[in-house]
Amino acid sequence: MGTCELCSRNDVETTVHHLLPKEMGGTFEPTANLCISCHKQIHALYTNAEIASRLTSIAELREDAQLSRFIKWIRKQPATKLMKIKKSNDRKRKRK
């Protein structure tokens, strides 16, 4: 259990998020400890190419319009609750 570097919730299970995706050369680059919900939300909203091009720091992630709304909401949720995260419709269209 730890603290999510993105939403700042305490006592949450965290996962390692590569700020520069591994497939884009970020294997040995900086990482962040994120709660599962925040980590899934980032990857549900954006492709690795989008993350690599403009969302490579915690500050950039927090300033993103879609993620900032999510962060504001998730901060009010109990740390024990796991959210069901769905890919955004924009992201679904990009994969086709």
N, C-alpha and C positions, 0 to 999 in steps of 0.2 A: 504494500500500500504506500502511496505517496501523494504528491501534489501535482496536478496537471499544470504544466507551464503555460498553457493557453488560456484555460478558463479559471485557473487558480483554485479549483475545488480541492479540498484536502481529503485524505483517507480514501482515495480512489485507486483502483488498479490501473497502473500505467503501462504503456507500450512505448517502444522506441520509434520515433518518427524521424526519418532522414530528411533534413531541411532541403537538401538537394537530393532528389530521388536516386536510388542506387543505379537504376538503369540509365541515368543521365550522368553518371560518373561520381555520384555522391557516397560511395561505399565508405570512404575514409574521411568524409566531410562532417561538419557538426550535426548533432542530433538533438532532439528535444524529447522529454518524457511527457507524453500526452495521455489523458484518460482515453479509454476505448471509444467513448462517444465522440469526442473531438477528433480523434484520429480517423475514425470511420467517416465523419462528416466531411473532412477535407478531401478524402479520396472519393467520396460520393459526388462532390461538387465539381472537382477539377481533375483533369488528366495529369499524368506526370509531366508532360511537356508544359502545361500551364503552370504547374507548381514550380518547375525549374526556371521558368521565364520571369515570374513576378512574385512568388510567395516563398522565398528562401530564408525568411527569418520569422521569429515570433511576432515582431512588430508588424511586419507586412501581413502576416496572417490575421492579426487582430484588427488591422485597418481595413481589410477587405469587407466590402458592404454585406455580402451574403454571410460570411463567417461571423462578423460582428453581431448581427442579429441572432445567430445561433448561440454565440457565447453569452449574450445577455440573457437568453432564455435558459441555457443549460446551467448557468450559475445558480438558478433558483431551484434546480432539481436535486433530490437527495443523492448523495454519493453512491449509495447502494443500488440505485436504479440504473439499469442498462437500457438505453434507448434503441428503438428499432430505426435504423437509418436506411433510407432508400436513395438510389442514384437520382440526381436531378434530371428533369426531362431534357435539359440542354445537353447534359453529359451523355444521356442515352442516344440522342441524335448524332452526336459527334462520333460515336463508335461505329455507326452503320456505314 
